[in-house]
Amino acid sequence: MNAVTKRAVTTVDTGETVHDVPVLVDYHMNDGYDWMDVISEHGWAVIPSWGCDGWDLGQWPYVMVAAIRTADEIGNLFGMATYCEGDVRTTFYRTKARFWTAISEQAFFHWKNGQAQGPADLPEAAAELPSRYRMPYAVRDAA
Protein backbone atom coordinates (compact mmCIF):
# COMPACT_ATOMS: atom_id res chain seq x y z
CA MET A 1 0.00 0.00 0.00
CA ASN A 2 1.48 3.31 -1.07
CA ALA A 3 0.57 6.72 0.32
CA VAL A 4 1.16 8.55 -2.98
CA THR A 5 -0.14 8.01 -6.48
CA LYS A 6 -0.04 10.06 -9.67
CA ARG A 7 -3.42 10.94 -11.12
CA ALA A 8 -5.48 13.69 -12.69
CA VAL A 9 -7.07 16.22 -10.33
CA THR A 10 -9.41 19.15 -10.68
CA THR A 11 -8.24 22.32 -8.95
CA VAL A 12 -10.72 23.57 -6.36
CA ASP A 13 -10.33 27.26 -7.15
CA THR A 14 -10.16 27.28 -10.96
CA GLY A 15 -11.82 23.99 -11.94
CA GLU A 16 -8.94 22.97 -14.20
CA THR A 17 -8.04 19.35 -14.80
CA VAL A 18 -4.35 18.73 -14.23
CA HIS A 19 -2.74 15.39 -15.09
CA ASP A 20 -0.03 13.35 -13.36
CA VAL A 21 -0.12 15.16 -10.02
CA PRO A 22 1.27 13.48 -6.84
CA VAL A 23 -1.91 12.80 -4.84
CA LEU A 24 -1.91 11.47 -1.28
CA VAL A 25 -4.33 8.61 -0.67
CA ASP A 26 -5.57 6.61 2.32
CA TYR A 27 -2.76 5.08 4.33
CA HIS A 28 -3.76 2.52 6.95
CA MET A 29 -0.33 1.10 7.69
CA ASN A 30 1.55 1.89 10.89
CA ASP A 31 0.81 5.45 12.09
CA GLY A 32 0.89 9.10 11.12
CA TYR A 33 4.61 9.42 11.80
CA ASP A 34 5.27 6.68 9.26
CA TRP A 35 2.91 8.44 6.80
CA MET A 36 4.87 11.66 7.33
CA ASP A 37 8.13 9.91 6.40
CA VAL A 38 6.65 8.24 3.32
CA ILE A 39 5.09 11.40 1.87
CA SER A 40 8.25 13.45 2.43
CA GLU A 41 9.99 11.20 -0.12
CA HIS A 42 7.51 12.55 -2.71
CA GLY A 43 7.89 16.27 -1.97
CA TRP A 44 5.06 16.61 0.56
CA ALA A 45 5.62 18.09 4.04
CA VAL A 46 3.43 18.05 7.13
CA ILE A 47 2.70 21.55 8.45
CA PRO A 48 3.21 21.58 12.23
CA SER A 49 2.02 25.11 13.02
CA TRP A 50 -0.23 27.80 11.57
CA GLY A 51 -0.96 31.47 12.21
CA CYS A 52 1.12 34.34 13.52
CA ASP A 53 1.95 32.62 16.80
CA GLY A 54 2.42 29.09 15.45
CA TRP A 55 -0.56 27.30 16.94
CA ASP A 56 -0.88 23.55 16.45
CA LEU A 57 -2.20 22.39 13.09
CA GLY A 58 -3.69 19.01 13.83
CA GLN A 59 -3.04 16.50 16.57
CA TRP A 60 -0.04 14.40 15.70
CA PRO A 61 0.12 11.49 14.95
CA TYR A 62 -3.65 11.15 14.52
CA VAL A 63 -4.56 14.30 12.58
CA MET A 64 -2.17 16.15 10.24
CA VAL A 65 -2.23 18.60 7.37
CA ALA A 66 0.37 18.26 4.61
CA ALA A 67 1.27 20.50 1.70
CA ILE A 68 3.18 20.51 -1.57
CA ARG A 69 4.07 23.17 -4.09
CA THR A 70 4.54 21.87 -7.58
CA ALA A 71 3.95 23.20 -11.08
CA ASP A 72 2.77 22.27 -14.53
CA GLU A 73 3.14 24.00 -17.91
CA ILE A 74 0.60 26.67 -16.84
CA GLY A 75 2.11 27.58 -13.48
CA ASN A 76 2.18 26.81 -9.77
CA LEU A 77 0.00 24.19 -8.12
CA PHE A 78 -0.52 24.02 -4.37
CA GLY A 79 -1.67 20.76 -2.80
CA MET A 80 -3.16 20.20 0.63
CA ALA A 81 -3.85 16.83 2.20
CA THR A 82 -5.60 16.08 5.46
CA TYR A 83 -4.73 12.89 7.33
CA CYS A 84 -7.07 11.56 10.00
CA GLU A 85 -6.04 8.17 11.37
CA GLY A 86 -5.17 6.93 7.88
CA ASP A 87 -8.05 8.51 5.98
CA VAL A 88 -6.60 11.03 3.55
CA ARG A 89 -8.24 13.74 1.44
CA THR A 90 -6.18 15.68 -1.10
CA THR A 91 -7.10 18.93 -2.85
CA PHE A 92 -5.19 21.18 -5.23
CA TYR A 93 -5.32 24.92 -5.83
CA ARG A 94 -3.87 27.14 -8.53
CA THR A 95 -3.58 30.20 -6.27
CA LYS A 96 -1.61 30.50 -3.05
CA ALA A 97 -4.37 32.67 -1.54
CA ARG A 98 -7.02 29.96 -1.93
CA PHE A 99 -4.54 27.34 -0.72
CA TRP A 100 -3.87 29.37 2.46
CA THR A 101 -7.61 29.80 2.96
CA ALA A 102 -8.10 26.02 2.79
CA ILE A 103 -5.37 25.44 5.37
CA SER A 104 -6.82 28.19 7.59
CA GLU A 105 -10.22 26.50 7.44
CA GLN A 106 -8.64 23.22 8.57
CA ALA A 107 -6.82 25.00 11.38
CA PHE A 108 -10.00 26.75 12.49
CA PHE A 109 -11.92 23.45 12.54
CA HIS A 110 -9.32 21.79 14.77
CA TRP A 111 -8.94 24.82 17.04
CA LYS A 112 -12.68 25.37 17.42
CA ASN A 113 -13.36 21.71 18.20
CA GLY A 114 -10.55 21.42 20.76
CA GLN A 115 -8.56 19.00 18.61
CA ALA A 116 -5.53 21.32 18.58
CA GLN A 117 -4.39 24.24 20.67
CA GLY A 118 -5.22 27.51 18.93
CA PRO A 119 -5.86 31.18 19.70
CA ALA A 120 -8.15 31.98 22.61
CA ASP A 121 -10.12 34.63 20.72
CA LEU A 122 -11.54 32.53 17.87
CA PRO A 123 -14.54 33.98 16.02
CA GLU A 124 -17.67 31.94 15.39
CA ALA A 125 -16.82 31.07 11.76
CA ALA A 126 -13.63 30.41 9.78
CA ALA A 127 -14.56 33.18 7.34
CA GLU A 128 -14.24 35.66 10.24
CA LEU A 129 -10.67 34.67 11.17
CA PRO A 130 -8.39 37.71 11.39
CA SER A 131 -5.62 37.79 8.77
CA ARG A 132 -2.97 37.06 11.42
CA TYR A 133 -4.53 33.59 11.87
CA ARG A 134 -4.67 32.92 8.10
CA MET A 135 -0.97 32.64 7.33
CA PRO A 136 1.89 30.20 7.68
CA TYR A 137 3.81 30.41 10.89
CA ALA A 138 7.19 32.04 10.27
CA VAL A 139 9.83 30.75 12.63
CA ARG A 140 11.58 33.78 14.03
CA ASP A 141 15.28 33.88 14.69
CA ALA A 142 15.89 34.01 18.44
CA ALA A 143 19.18 35.89 18.07
Long-range contacts (C-beta under 8 A, 24 or more apart in sequence): 1-27, 1-28, 1-29, 2-38, 3-27, 3-35, 3-38, 3-39, 3-42, 3-88, 4-38, 4-39, 4-42, 4-44, 9-90, 9-91, 9-92, 10-92, 11-77, 11-92, 11-93, 11-94, 12-91, 12-92, 12-93, 12-98, 12-102, 13-93, 13-94, 13-95, 13-98, 14-94, 14-95, 16-74, 16-94, 18-72, 18-77, 18-92, 21-70, 21-72, 21-77, 21-79, 21-92, 22-68, 22-70, 22-79, 23-79, 23-90, 24-66, 24-79, 24-81, 24-83, 24-88, 24-90, 25-88, 25-90, 26-86, 26-87, 26-88, 27-83, 27-86, 27-88, 28-86, 29-86, 31-61, 32-60, 32-61, 32-62, 32-63, 32-64, 32-83, 32-85, 33-60, 33-61, 35-64, 35-83, 35-86, 36-61, 36-64, 36-66, 39-66, 39-81, 42-68, 43-68, 43-70, 44-68, 44-79, 44-81, 46-83, 47-103, 47-136, 49-137, 50-103, 50-104, 50-107, 50-133, 50-135, 50-136, 50-137, 51-107, 51-118, 51-119, 51-132, 51-133, 51-134, 51-135, 51-137, 52-132, 52-133, 52-135, 52-137, 53-119, 53-137, 54-137, 54-139, 55-107, 55-111, 55-116, 55-117, 55-118, 55-119, 55-137, 56-110, 56-116, 56-117, 56-118, 57-103, 57-106, 57-107, 57-110, 57-116, 58-83, 58-106, 58-110, 58-115, 58-116, 59-110, 59-115, 59-116, 63-110, 63-115, 63-116, 65-103, 65-106, 65-107, 67-99, 67-103, 80-106, 82-106, 100-134, 100-135, 100-136, 101-134, 103-136, 104-129, 104-133, 104-134, 107-133, 108-133
